[in-house]
Amino acid sequence: MLVRQDSIQGSRRISNYCWASLILIGGLGFFLAGLSSYLGKNLLPFTSASQLLFIPQGVIMTFYGTTALLLSIFLWFTIFWDVGGGYNKFDVDSGLVTVFRLGFPGKNRFICLKYPIQEVKSIKVVIQDGLTPKREIYLRTKDNREIPLTRVGEPLLLSDVENQATELARLLGVVLEGL
């Protein structure tokens, strides 16, 4: 029984939780500071935001706070829905490769791509070092489509990318490109 399934981590990462929390706290602070300047009351216990002039400081603080709160809500929904999460399944017995990912709610919430192993041309590795390193593995089909198999985010170790790509190419019986 030759079946390999790799899980792909989506939006539920520690860094996303940290960013969403920091933006929420900062946005709430800016919004309450702007609201304090409008109402003339201190809504933040550790500052004297009521002494700010509403125009222009209070308006700008309220605008920045609202923008940050909306961005934070978007990030929390993205984490809740685990956008980008899924799995890659390579089933040699049934001759099928399945790439499954979660998206945003709606028509494309569940993205499921299935390819017969006979349609797989190669496993392609893209390695780019520099300021924004790129270490990705693609499934390349005979009609030259490239389907990403690695997760988005922090790059994998070079040895891990090479080992994963080599194992996949061996399992599927295809060539390895890019190394």
DRENBA-815127 format. One line per field, with one value per atom (N, C-alpha, C): residue number from 1; atom name; x, y, z. Coordinates in steps of 0.1 Angstrom, whole numbers, plus 5000, padded with zeros to 4 digits. Each point is the difference from the previous one (the first is absolute). Layout:
REM DRENBA-815127
n: NUM_...
atom: CA_...
x: X_...
y: Y_...
z: Z_...
//
This chain:
REM DRENBA-815127
n: 1_1_1_2_2_2_3_3_3_4_4_4_5_5_5_6_6_6_7_7_7_8_8_8_9_9_9_10_10_10_11_11_11_12_12_12_13_13_13_14_14_14_15_15_15_16_16_16_17_17_17_18_18_18_19_19_19_20_20_20_21_21_21_22_22_22_23_23_23_24_24_24_25_25_25_26_26_26_27_27_27_28_28_28_29_29_29_30_30_30_31_31_31_32_32_32_33_33_33_34_34_34_35_35_35_36_36_36_37_37_37_38_38_38_39_39_39_40_40_40_41_41_41_42_42_42_43_43_43_44_44_44_45_45_45_46_46_46_47_47_47_48_48_48_49_49_49_50_50_50_51_51_51_52_52_52_53_53_53_54_54_54_55_55_55_56_56_56_57_57_57_58_58_58_59_59_59_60_60_60_61_61_61_62_62_62_63_63_63_64_64_64_65_65_65_66_66_66_67_67_67_68_68_68_69_69_69_70_70_70_71_71_71_72_72_72_73_73_73_74_74_74_75_75_75_76_76_76_77_77_77_78_78_78_79_79_79_80_80_80_81_81_81_82_82_82_83_83_83_84_84_84_85_85_85_86_86_86_87_87_87_88_88_88_89_89_89_90_90_90_91_91_91_92_92_92_93_93_93_94_94_94_95_95_95_96_96_96_97_97_97_98_98_98_99_99_99_100_100_100_101_101_101_102_102_102_103_103_103_104_104_104_105_105_105_106_106_106_107_107_107_108_108_108_109_109_109_110_110_110_111_111_111_112_112_112_113_113_113_114_114_114_115_115_115_116_116_116_117_117_117_118_118_118_119_119_119_120_120_120_121_121_121_122_122_122_123_123_123_124_124_124_125_125_125_126_126_126_127_127_127_128_128_128_129_129_129_130_130_130_131_131_131_132_132_132_133_133_133_134_134_134_135_135_135_136_136_136_137_137_137_138_138_138_139_139_139_140_140_140_141_141_141_142_142_142_143_143_143_144_144_144_145_145_145_146_146_146_147_147_147_148_148_148_149_149_149_150_150_150_151_151_151_152_152_152_153_153_153_154_154_154_155_155_155_156_156_156_157_157_157_158_158_158_159_159_159_160_160_160_161_161_161_162_162_162_163_163_163_164_164_164_165_165_165_166_166_166_167_167_167_168_168_168_169_169_169_170_170_170_171_171_171_172_172_172_173_173_173_174_174_174_175_175_175_176_176_176_177_177_177_178_178_178_179_179_179
atom: N_CA_C_N_CA_C_N_CA_C_N_CA_C_N_CA_C_N_CA_C_N_CA_C_N_CA_C_N_CA_C_N_CA_C_N_CA_C_N_CA_C_N_CA_C_N_CA_C_N_CA_C_N_CA_C_N_CA_C_N_CA_C_N_CA_C_N_CA_C_N_CA_C_N_CA_C_N_CA_C_N_CA_C_N_CA_C_N_CA_C_N_CA_C_N_CA_C_N_CA_C_N_CA_C_N_CA_C_N_CA_C_N_CA_C_N_CA_C_N_CA_C_N_CA_C_N_CA_C_N_CA_C_N_CA_C_N_CA_C_N_CA_C_N_CA_C_N_CA_C_N_CA_C_N_CA_C_N_CA_C_N_CA_C_N_CA_C_N_CA_C_N_CA_C_N_CA_C_N_CA_C_N_CA_C_N_CA_C_N_CA_C_N_CA_C_N_CA_C_N_CA_C_N_CA_C_N_CA_C_N_CA_C_N_CA_C_N_CA_C_N_CA_C_N_CA_C_N_CA_C_N_CA_C_N_CA_C_N_CA_C_N_CA_C_N_CA_C_N_CA_C_N_CA_C_N_CA_C_N_CA_C_N_CA_C_N_CA_C_N_CA_C_N_CA_C_N_CA_C_N_CA_C_N_CA_C_N_CA_C_N_CA_C_N_CA_C_N_CA_C_N_CA_C_N_CA_C_N_CA_C_N_CA_C_N_CA_C_N_CA_C_N_CA_C_N_CA_C_N_CA_C_N_CA_C_N_CA_C_N_CA_C_N_CA_C_N_CA_C_N_CA_C_N_CA_C_N_CA_C_N_CA_C_N_CA_C_N_CA_C_N_CA_C_N_CA_C_N_CA_C_N_CA_C_N_CA_C_N_CA_C_N_CA_C_N_CA_C_N_CA_C_N_CA_C_N_CA_C_N_CA_C_N_CA_C_N_CA_C_N_CA_C_N_CA_C_N_CA_C_N_CA_C_N_CA_C_N_CA_C_N_CA_C_N_CA_C_N_CA_C_N_CA_C_N_CA_C_N_CA_C_N_CA_C_N_CA_C_N_CA_C_N_CA_C_N_CA_C_N_CA_C_N_CA_C_N_CA_C_N_CA_C_N_CA_C_N_CA_C_N_CA_C_N_CA_C_N_CA_C_N_CA_C_N_CA_C_N_CA_C_N_CA_C_N_CA_C_N_CA_C_N_CA_C_N_CA_C_N_CA_C_N_CA_C_N_CA_C_N_CA_C_N_CA_C_N_CA_C_N_CA_C_N_CA_C_N_CA_C_N_CA_C_N_CA_C_N_CA_C_N_CA_C_N_CA_C_N_CA_C_N_CA_C_N_CA_C_N_CA_C_N_CA_C_N_CA_C_N_CA_C_N_CA_C_N_CA_C_N_CA_C_N_CA_C
x: 5008_4992_5009_5001_5008_4992_4998_4992_5008_5002_5006_4991_4998_4992_5008_5002_5007_4990_4999_4991_5007_4992_5005_4994_5008_4995_4995_4988_4994_5003_4990_5001_5002_4998_5001_5014_5007_5014_5002_5010_5003_5002_5007_5003_4987_4990_4987_4992_5001_4993_5006_5013_5007_4997_5000_4997_4986_4990_4986_4998_5006_4998_5006_5013_5006_4992_4995_4993_4986_4994_4988_5002_5010_5003_5004_5009_5003_4989_4992_4988_4990_4998_4991_5005_5013_5006_4998_5003_4998_4985_4991_4986_4995_5004_4995_5006_5013_5006_4992_4997_4992_4986_4994_4987_5000_5011_5002_5001_5007_5001_4987_4992_4986_4991_5000_4991_5005_5013_5006_5001_4999_5002_5012_5007_5010_4995_5000_4996_5012_5012_5012_5005_5001_5004_5014_5009_5014_5005_4991_5003_4990_5003_4991_4996_4994_4996_4989_4993_4988_5006_5012_5006_5004_5000_5003_4989_5004_4990_4993_4987_4994_5004_5001_5004_5014_5010_5001_5005_5006_5005_4990_4989_4989_4995_4998_4994_5010_5013_5010_5002_5000_5001_4988_4988_4988_5001_5004_5002_5010_5012_5010_4995_4993_4994_4990_4991_4990_5007_5009_5007_5007_5007_5007_4990_4989_4990_4994_4997_4995_5011_5012_5011_5001_4999_5001_4988_4988_4989_5002_5006_5003_5010_5011_5010_4994_4991_4994_4991_4993_4991_5009_5011_5009_5006_5003_5005_4989_4988_4989_4997_5000_4997_5012_5011_5013_5003_4999_5002_5014_5001_5012_5004_4993_5003_4994_5006_4995_5010_5000_5010_5003_5011_5004_5000_4992_4999_5005_5010_5005_4997_4990_4996_5004_5011_5005_4991_4994_4991_4988_4994_4989_5004_5013_5005_4995_4999_4994_5008_5002_5006_4989_4998_4990_5006_4997_5005_4987_4999_4988_5004_4993_5002_4987_5000_4989_5001_4989_5000_4991_4996_4990_4987_4990_4986_4995_4992_4993_5002_5000_5000_5013_5011_5013_5005_4992_5004_5009_4997_5007_5006_5014_5006_5006_4996_5004_5005_5012_5006_5004_4995_5004_5006_5012_5007_5004_4998_5005_5016_5006_5015_5006_4993_5005_5000_4993_5000_5012_5006_5011_5013_5006_5012_5012_5000_5012_4997_5009_5000_5011_4995_5009_5003_5013_5005_5005_4995_5004_5007_5013_5008_5006_4996_5005_5005_5012_5005_5001_5002_5000_4992_4995_4992_4987_4993_4988_5002_5005_5003_4988_5001_4989_5005_4993_5003_4987_4997_4987_5001_4990_4999_4987_5001_4988_4998_4987_4996_4998_5008_4999_4992_4989_4993_5005_4995_5004_4996_4989_4996_5007_5011_5009_4993_4990_4995_5009_5001_5009_4991_4998_4992_5009_4999_5009_4996_5011_4997_5005_5008_5005_4992_5001_4992_5006_4991_5005_5004_5010_5005_5015_5004_5014_5006_5011_5006_5005_4999_5005_5016_5006_5014_5003_5011_5004_5001_5005_5001_4986_4990_4987_4993_5002_4994_5006_5013_5006_4995_4999_4996_4985_4992_4985_4999_5007_4998_5006_5011_5005_4991_4994_4991_4988_4994_4988_5003_5011_5004_5002_5006_5002_4986_4992_4987_4991_5000_4992_5006_5013_5007_5002_5003_5002_5014_5004_5013_4999_5011_5001_5007_4994_5005_5005_5010_5004_5012_5004_5011_5013
y: 4988_5012_5012_5007_5012_5012_5006_5013_5009_5012_5010_5012_5005_5012_5010_5012_5011_5011_5003_5011_5013_5010_5014_5009_5007_5009_5013_5004_5012_5012_5008_5012_4999_4989_4998_4998_5011_5000_5010_4998_5008_5015_5002_5013_5007_4993_5007_5003_4992_5003_5012_5001_5012_5013_4999_5012_5005_4990_5003_5007_4994_5006_5014_5001_5014_5010_4997_5010_5003_4990_5002_5009_4998_5008_5014_5002_5013_5007_4994_5006_5004_4992_5004_5012_5001_5011_5013_4999_5012_5004_4990_5004_5006_4995_5005_5014_5002_5014_5010_4996_5009_5003_4990_5001_5008_4999_5008_5015_5003_5014_5006_4991_5005_5002_4991_5000_5009_5003_5008_4992_4987_4991_4990_4997_4990_4986_4993_4986_4991_5005_4993_5004_4991_5004_5005_4997_5003_5012_5007_5012_5011_5012_5011_5003_4991_5002_5010_5003_5009_5014_5003_5013_5002_4990_5001_5008_5008_5007_4989_5001_4990_5002_5012_5003_5007_4994_4989_4987_5001_4988_4989_5004_4990_4993_5007_4994_4990_5003_4991_4988_5002_4989_4990_5006_4991_4993_5007_4993_4989_5002_4990_4988_5003_4990_4991_5007_4992_4991_5006_4992_4988_5002_4989_4990_5004_4991_4991_5006_4993_4990_5004_4991_4988_5003_4990_4990_5005_4991_4991_5005_4992_4989_5004_4990_4989_5004_4990_4990_5006_4991_4990_5006_4991_4989_5003_4990_4990_5005_4991_4991_5004_4992_4992_5002_4993_5000_5012_5002_4995_4992_4994_4987_4995_4987_4989_4988_4989_4989_4992_4989_4997_4993_4994_4985_4993_4986_4993_4991_4993_4985_4995_4987_4992_4993_4992_4988_4995_4988_5003_5012_5004_5009_5003_5008_5015_5006_5013_5009_5013_5010_5010_5003_5009_5011_5013_5012_5007_5000_5006_5012_5011_5013_5006_5007_5007_5015_5006_5014_5008_5012_5008_4994_5002_4995_5005_4992_5004_4988_5004_4990_4992_5006_4993_4997_4997_4997_4987_4990_4988_4999_4999_4999_4986_4992_4986_4997_4998_4997_4986_4992_4986_4998_4993_4997_4985_4994_4986_5001_4990_5000_5000_4994_5000_5014_5010_5014_5008_4994_5007_4999_5011_5000_5000_5008_5001_5007_4999_5008_5011_5013_5011_5007_5003_5007_5014_5010_5014_5004_5004_5005_5013_5010_5014_5005_5004_5006_5015_5006_5015_5006_5012_5007_4993_4995_4992_4987_4990_4987_4993_4992_4992_4985_4991_4986_4993_4997_4994_4987_4992_4987_5001_4997_5001_4986_4997_4988_5005_4995_5005_4989_5004_4991_5000_4991_4999_5012_5007_5012_5012_4998_5011_5008_4996_5007_4996_5010_4998_5003_4989_5001_5000_5011_5000_4990_4993_4990_5004_5011_5004_5011_5002_5010_5014_5010_5014_5005_5008_5005_4999_4996_4999_4989_5002_4990_4988_4989_4987_5000_4991_4998_4994_5003_4996_4984_4994_4986_4993_5007_4995_5000_5011_5002_4989_4998_4990_4986_4997_4986_4998_5010_4998_4999_5008_4999_4987_4995_4988_4988_5000_4989_5000_5012_5001_4995_5004_4996_4985_4994_4986_4992_5006_4994_5000_5011_5002_4994_4997_4995_5010_5013_5011_5006_5009_5006_5012_5004_5012_5011_5012_5011_5011_5007_5011_4998_4988_4997_4997
z: 5000_5000_5000_4989_4998_5000_5012_5002_5009_4995_5008_5001_5012_5002_5008_4995_5007_5003_5013_5004_4998_4996_4997_5011_5007_5010_4993_5005_4994_5008_5003_5007_5015_5005_5015_5004_5000_5004_5012_5008_5011_4996_4989_4995_4996_4994_4997_5012_5010_5013_5006_5000_5006_4992_4987_4992_5002_4999_5002_5014_5010_5014_5001_4995_5001_4992_4988_4992_5007_5006_5008_5012_5007_5012_4996_4990_4995_4994_4992_4994_5010_5010_5011_5007_5003_5006_4992_4987_4992_4999_4998_4999_5013_5012_5012_5003_4995_5002_4991_4988_4992_5005_5005_5006_5013_5008_5012_4996_4990_4996_4995_4994_4996_5012_5009_5012_5011_5000_5011_5013_4999_5012_4997_5010_4999_5000_4988_4999_5002_4999_5003_5013_5010_5014_5001_4992_5002_4991_4994_4992_5002_4995_5000_4986_4993_4986_4998_5011_4999_4997_5003_4998_4985_4992_4986_4993_4990_4992_4991_4998_4992_4985_4996_4986_5002_4994_4991_5007_5013_5006_5003_5005_5004_4988_4989_4988_4994_5000_4995_5009_5013_5009_4998_4999_4998_4986_4990_4987_5000_5006_5001_5009_5011_5009_4993_4992_4993_4989_4993_4990_5006_5011_5007_5005_5005_5005_4989_4989_4988_4995_5000_4996_5009_5013_5010_4999_4997_4998_4988_4989_4989_5003_5008_5004_5009_5009_5009_4992_4990_4992_4992_4994_4993_5008_5013_5009_5003_5003_5003_4989_4988_4988_4996_5005_4997_4985_4994_4986_4996_4990_4995_5005_5010_5006_4991_5002_4992_5000_4989_4999_4985_4998_4987_5002_4992_5001_4987_5002_4988_5002_4993_5001_4987_5002_4988_4997_5010_4998_4990_5003_4992_4988_5000_4989_5000_5011_5001_5010_4996_5008_5003_5013_5005_5007_4996_5007_5005_5013_5007_5008_4998_5008_5004_5012_5004_4996_4995_4996_5009_4995_5007_4998_5009_4997_4987_4994_4987_4991_4987_4989_5001_5003_5000_5014_5009_5014_5000_4993_4999_4986_5000_4987_5000_4990_5000_4985_4998_4987_5000_4990_4999_4986_5000_4987_5000_4989_4999_5000_5006_5000_4986_4991_4986_4994_5005_4996_5006_5010_5007_4991_4996_4992_5009_5011_5008_5013_5009_5013_4998_5001_4997_5014_5002_5012_4995_5007_4998_5013_4998_5012_4996_5008_4998_5013_5002_5012_4999_5011_4999_5012_4997_5011_5002_4990_5001_4994_5008_4995_4996_4989_4995_4999_5006_5000_4998_4988_4997_4992_5002_4992_4992_4987_4991_4994_4998_4992_4986_4991_4986_4992_4993_4992_4986_4992_4986_4991_5004_4993_5006_5007_5006_5011_5006_5012_5012_5009_5012_5012_5008_5012_5012_5008_5012_5010_5006_5010_5014_5001_5012_5006_5013_5007_4997_5002_4999_5014_5000_5013_5001_5012_5002_4992_4993_4991_5008_4993_5006_4999_5007_4999_4986_4995_4987_4999_5011_5000_5001_5007_5000_4987_4992_4987_4991_5000_4991_5004_5013_5004_4996_5002_4997_4985_4992_4985_4995_5005_4996_5003_5012_5004_4992_4997_4991_4986_4994_4987_4999_5010_5001_5001_5009_5003_4987_4993_4988_4987_5001_4988_4989_5004_4991_5002_4991_5001_5010_5005_5009_4992_5000_4993_5010_4997_5008_5009_5003_5009_4992
//
